[in-house]
Amino acid sequence: MIPAPPPEGLPFAYAGGYAPQCGGIHALVRDAGGRVQARLAAAVPGSPTWLHLADGGRRLHALLEDGHELATFEVDAADGALTLLSRHATGGALPVHLAFDARVEGGPAWVAHYGDGSLRRAAIGADGALRAPEAVIAPRSGAGAAATENATEGEAAHAHMARFHPRWPLMLATDLGRDLLRAWRVGTGATDPVELEGLVLPAGSGPRHFVFHPRNDGHVYLLNEQANALDWVGLDESGHLTHRLRLSSLPAGFEGLSYASDLLMAADGRRLFALNRLHDAIAVFDLDEAGRPSWCGEVWAQGSYPRSATVSPDGRELWVCLQRSHQICVFELDGAALPRFDGRFIAMPGAACVVFR
């Protein structure tokens, strides 16, 4: 059964974007005719480029990338209004991603910083708001266990993403500048993670975003921004990573400039969606029963610079943020055909991210 749409004027999602066009966090609402509009819900300085809903949708965490800050808002259950609970400097430069351990209720968040390559831990207070980060994992210097002659030496560190494994006590993070997929064994609460060997990627890869397979714990899929490539990586419970396969995220024969951005997994674990900026397309990969990816095809993203995408809660739609077109567009997903643009554009200044309530 298809769920009924939310009532008119009630936010069903929140969106963030880049300053100066964005101006803050926007609520996505439907008007009387069913048209979706983005309305400013919280004016904040900087660029709210990463959003995360927590506590059953009662708290909204935001990273203000240009302002080097993190903030938490209370979400009103009745009308979706946002009330600022906390706002702190992260202590690092250009925070771009938040990671939470779903296995630990009320556990801290780790903030990935693109500007200085650090990961910083922020505790959650009794009110559900993030506190100022109080612990840091520094960039790897090149002298660690993962350093080999293939590592990118002398490049600045750029931590682009961190994510906890959904079932194993592991955290992974990408360092785009030094071509590393880092790994840690994690405890609970404030216990410091223990760094493992990690995986060194070919120079110039630029690892950016990754996803875990929803059914097979041992599969990781990694999108490389600079190489425009998808890596299939094996993982075991000890945290050991093994490179299995690399595929281009661009069609055969393409020779133009492109930067891969976001990677999403279909809920059934049978398909991956990879965004390519400048080429401005959505690449689709099918996954077989063994988890092996293969090129399926691509569709035009309907605008300029697709930065991120989100699958709707019912799994039927792909919502794509077109940063330079200042829009969000919607694609239908049916599990067999390529994503199909359904004709909807939502005006969203500097569109960078969308989260559904």
C-alpha positions, 0 to 999 in steps of 0.5 A: 500500500502506498502511504498517504502524503503528509498534510498540507504545510507540514514538513515531510523533509528538510534540506540544506545547501551552500551559502550565500544562496541557501540562507539556512535549513529549509523545510519541504512542504506540500501546498494545497495542489500537491506541489512541493516547496522549500521554505526557510525553517531556520536561518543559520550562517555558514552552509548547512551541507549535512543534516541528520535526523535523530531521536525518532525525528525529534532532533535535527543535527546540522553541520555548518560547513563554511562556519566550521560549526555543528548545531542541533535543533528541536523538531516540533512534533506537531508542525515541524518547526525548528528550535535551536538547542545548541551550536558549537565550533567543531574545532576542525576545518570544513565539517562535511559528515556526521557518523553515529553508531546505531548499536549504541543508544545515545552514543557520540557522533564523529565529525569528518573534516575535509579542511584538515583531515581530522575526525572529532568526537562530539558527545550528545547531552541529556537534551539530545543536542550535540556538544562541542567535540572533545576528542580528535583522530588526527590525519594519518601521517603516512608512517602508519600501518597502511603506508606503502609505496602506493600511498599518496605522499605529501598530499593534504589530508581530506576526511570526507566521510565516516560511517559505523558498520551496522552490526560489527564494532567497526568504523570506516572513514575516507581520506580523499587527499591521501587515498586511504580508506581508514578503519578502527575497532570501536568500543562504547561511549567515550572509549577511544577507537583503535586504528587498524591497517585500513586500505591504501588505494591507487594514487589519485583515487580520491575516495569520497563516499561509501556504503555497506551492503544491507544483507551481506556484512562483508561488502563495502562499496566505495566511490572515488571522486577523482578517479570517477570509479567504484570500488568493491571492497571486502571486509571481515569482522576483524576489520581487514579490508580487501580490494576486489574490483574497480569499475568506472562510474562513467560510460565507456569512451567518456573523456571529459572532466567529471567528479564523482560525488554521492553513492546510494544503495537500494534498500533491497541490496540489488542496485547502486546509484552513483552521482557524477558532477560536471558529467551530470549523470546518475550511474547505475550498477546492478549487484548479483547474488555474490555482491559483485557490481556491474555497469547497468547504465546511466541517466541525465541528472536533469541539471548541474552538479548533482551533489547528493541524493536520498532515497525516499522512505518507501524506496520508490523515489530518488531525490537528487540535489542539483547544487548549481541548478539550485533545485532538487529533482525527483526520479521514480525507482521501480527496481528494474528500469533505470531511474525515471525523472517524474517531472518534479523540480523543487527550487532549493538554493545551493541544494546540498542535502535532503533528509526525510522525517 
